[in-house]
């Protein structure tokens, strides 16, 4: 069975600093000024977070993938089911699933709008399977033939994640996988590996921070620098068709891919979108780079000279909020 994309071993996130809750008017003003993301979550947009439990037979979308069936075969009598505007949820406890539904809808709308995609044109709902126990997740990894370090996956239009009830800050795993979902739905399966993972990291960190800023936390996205001795030239990075075999190199691959996405997006957001669309349609990296950044980088070598310094410095320009 083919698993489309895997979660990085070191998922990106953001720094969260609790602060005094602000008034609604001031919070909205701060969000309007500081967010480059096109949507800030409000309670009216999110709903109250409550999920109305239903039976599997009464779900509006009952199409289960083989991996979905494998998930539901683990403690089959204990799974519960519900749905929201764009997702169907399978879970064990509603107090775990309800926050997932609020986040998933927020991430989906923000990421799709940032990529200028109309979510109303996609009628099918994505299924999200929420595991809680480490033993259940380990069994799922075994039945799905997943790598043991996998912390969450997007496969064939469905998402599989683990939410530990004992951990307060859940991290950016859900946002990362929702980003993969949006990319596959609206750009197809032809997006290169580095771009798919790099954009998922980039979008997840920003969305996770935006989501918590709206709840009164001083949150900002985090990005990891690439160790200088492990830097991979852009030509080699963008040519990869599979993940590195070495676990340490996997983390570096995600970090450098995210930094390249961040670097290009900051250089010219419209040009990045043009390049993204060209790569999704099968263009070679050099061709797509010329289409999006022909006036900025003369060739691949010119890009590599500028990007290398950006990639390896911890204090590179911050991610836009």
C-alpha positions, 0 to 999 in steps of 0.5 A: 500500500502506498502512503502518500506523505509522512510527518517529519520526525521533528515536526515544526511548531511555534513558540507559545507564551501565555499572556493576559487575555486581551479585549476582543477589539484589540485582539482583532486589531492586532490580528488584522495588522500582524497576520499575513494569513488571509483569515483569523479565526473567530468563534462565529467562524469556528462554531462552538467546537461541539461535535454531534456524534452519529453512527458510521452508517449515517455519515454523509461520506462513508467511503473508507480507504484500506488504511481507514479500514485498518484503523477502525479494525483496532478496538472496532467497538469503541470508535465514535463518529461525527462530522463538520463542514469539510471533515468526517471524524473517527475518534474514541472521546469527544473531548479530544475530537472537538478541538481537532475539528475546530483546528482542522476547519481553521487550517483547511480554510486558511491554507486553501485561501492562501493558495487561492483555492475555493474549497466549495468546489470540493464536495467530498469530505476528508476523513480524520482518524484520531488515535489517543493511546500509544499502543493503538498507534503502534498497532496502526503503524504495524497494520499500515506498514508505516515507518516507526517514527511516523507521527501522523500521515496523509494518505489517499485523502485521509488523515491519521493523527495521534492526540495524547490527552496528557499533552497540553500543546498538541503541536503542528502535526494536524496543520502539516497534514491538512496542508498536504491534503489541500495541496493534493486536492487542488494541485494533484499528486505531481508536486515535488517532494521537497515542495510538498513537505517544505510547504506543509512545514511552513504553512503548519508553523504559521497556522498553529501560531495564528490559531493560538494568537487568536486565543491570547497567546504570544505565539510566533512560528518557529523555523530550524536552521540547517547545520552547515555541514549537512546543507544540501545544494538546491539542485540536489534537494529539489531533485529528490524523489524519496526521503533520505535513508538516514533518520538524521538526514530526514530531519535536515531534509524537512528543515531545508525544504521549509527554509527554501519555501520560506526564502522563495515566498519572502522573495516574491509571493506571487512568483512563488505561486507561479513556480508552485503551479508550474512544478505541480504541472510537471515542470523541471525546477529550473524551468519553474524557477525561471517562470516565477523568479526570472528577474530575481535569480539568473540561474540555479547557481545564483539561487544556491549562493543566496539561499545557502546563507539563509538556510544555515543561519539560525537568525535568518529573517523571521517567518511572516506571521 
